[in-house]
Amino acid sequence: MIDTAQLEKNLELLEGRIARACARAGRPEHDVQLIAVSKLHPPELLRRAYDCGIRHFGENYAQELRDKQAALADLPGIRWHAIGPVQTKNAKYLAKAAHVFHALEKLEVAEELSKRRTGEPLDCFIEVNVAKEASKAGIDHGEVAAFVEKVRALPHLRVTGLMTMPPLTGNPEESRLPFRALHALARRLELPQLSMGSTHDFEVAIEEGATLVRVGTALFGERPAH
Ligand SMILES: *Cc1c(COP(=O)(O)O)cnc(C)c1O
């Protein structure tokens, strides 16, 4: 686990890169929200990040998110982003603990989340498979509009945007066209938010319109094994 000095340094470097990407794109910095992807890291590291000013945390696994939320319940103002797909049987944990869900792709999960949610509606991003990979998560481009309509009919969810995760190729430029396609689709559907970009391609994502970037490794270093 990295120490506070290293974390502060990583955060400063990351914020600088985000600011420069915003400047290149002619966008104000406050357009882009950094989500610190903390999956598999211990709660003590999240506490350190909180002390550095981070409030938005991204977690992939429903039970892990639930446990960390409980462990850090004494810290006011945290926003929990569930960024990985969830099985229907585990949706209840997200309904209770998450503020935002980035990986909605199944109607059954949407229905379960809506059924279990109390209080504020859960903000949801529809995960889109823009690169059309058979193995990857997300809904096909052409099916997103119909899916959004169905989710909009559910009372305790709010569709706020689209999300995608292009294949990791080692070359961030290869994410540009998928990001651009996601932006065009969001515009067509009048969805204001775009969750796209991780450590290897967040700068390209910002240039292509990301409003939330999900960055783990550049901030916290390598993750412990699952
Ligand atoms: C793990 C993960 C990230 C962060 O990846 P890094 O390469 O560590 O920045 C972003 N988005 C999703 C959906 C993830 O699962």
The ligand as a Tripos MOL2 file, in Angstrom:
@<TRIPOS>MOLECULE
LIG
   15    15     1     0     0
SMALL
NO_CHARGES

@<TRIPOS>ATOM
      1 C1        -10.5230   -1.2340  -12.7010 C.3       1 LIG1
      2 C2        -11.3460   -0.3520  -13.5550 C.ar      1 LIG1
      3 C3        -10.9400    0.9550  -13.8610 C.ar      1 LIG1
      4 C4         -9.5890    1.5330  -13.4210 C.3       1 LIG1
      5 O1         -8.5540    0.9460  -14.1340 O.3       1 LIG1
      6 P1         -7.0440    1.5320  -14.0020 P.3       1 LIG1
      7 O2         -6.3730    0.9730  -15.2020 O.co2     1 LIG1
      8 O3         -6.4890    0.9860  -12.7400 O.co2     1 LIG1
      9 O4         -7.1330    2.9980  -14.0140 O.co2     1 LIG1
     10 C5        -11.8110    1.7530  -14.5750 C.ar      1 LIG1
     11 N1        -12.9990    1.2980  -14.9990 N.ar      1 LIG1
     12 C6        -13.4230    0.0440  -14.7490 C.ar      1 LIG1
     13 C7        -14.7550   -0.3900  -15.2480 C.3       1 LIG1
     14 C8        -12.6130   -0.8210  -14.0380 C.ar      1 LIG1
     15 O5        -13.0310   -2.0680  -13.8030 O.3       1 LIG1
@<TRIPOS>BOND
     1     1     2 1
     2     2     3 ar
     3     2    14 ar
     4     3     4 1
     5     3    10 ar
     6     4     5 1
     7     5     6 1
     8     6     7 2
     9     6     8 1
    10     6     9 1
    11    10    11 ar
    12    11    12 ar
    13    12    13 1
    14    12    14 ar
    15    14    15 1
@<TRIPOS>SUBSTRUCTURE
     1 LIG1         1 GROUP 0 **** ****
